[in-house]
Structures are given as C-alpha cells and as structure tokens.
Amino acid sequence: MSFLLHELMELALLISAIAVTWAVPRPAWLSRLYNRIGRAFGYNPQYK
C-alpha cells in the first residue's frame, strides 16, 4: 500500500512540475536546452 502511495506521490510531483514549467515563462537556459534538443532531432529554430 505504501509503495503505491509513494508512486502516486511521485506521479503527482512530476505532473505539477510539468504544469509549473509550462505555466511560467521559460528561463533562457531552458530555452537554449530546448533548442539544443530540437537541433539534435533535426529541428532548427532561429538562434539568437
């Protein structure tokens, strides 16, 4: 039972972290990280 509760808490933390990430403006380093990931997958955005 406690194992299931632990898994549910981790899932809730992950979902809340994703929600916060999409809700707040992205920091510059996060945008650079996304751009780097995008270039790795062949997507090349405008890079300032």
N, C-alpha and C positions, 0 to 999 in steps of 0.2 A: 504493500500500500504506500509506504513512504517513498519507495522507488518511483512509483507512478506520479506521486505528488511532486517529487523532485523534477521529473521530466516535464510535467506541466508547467512548473515554475520557470524552467529554462526556456521553454517554448514561449511563455508569456514575456519573458525578458527580451528574447530575440525579436518578437513582434513589436514590442514597444520601442526597442532600439531602432528598428527599421522605420517605424512610424515617425519617430523624432527626427531621424535622418532626412526623411522626405519633407517633414513639416518646416524645418528651419532652413535658412539659406546655407548653401554648401560653402564650407571654407575653401580657400584657394588650393590648399594641399589636396583636399578631397577631389576637387575638380581636375587637378593635374593627375591624380591617381586614376580617375575615370577615363581621362584622355589617354593615358598610357595603356590601360586595359583595352580601350577601344582600338588603339593603333595595333595592339597585339592581335586583335581579331580582324584587322583589315579595315576598320572604320577610321577615317582620318578627318577629324573635325578641324576647324580653324584654330590654329595655335597662336596665341599672342606672345 
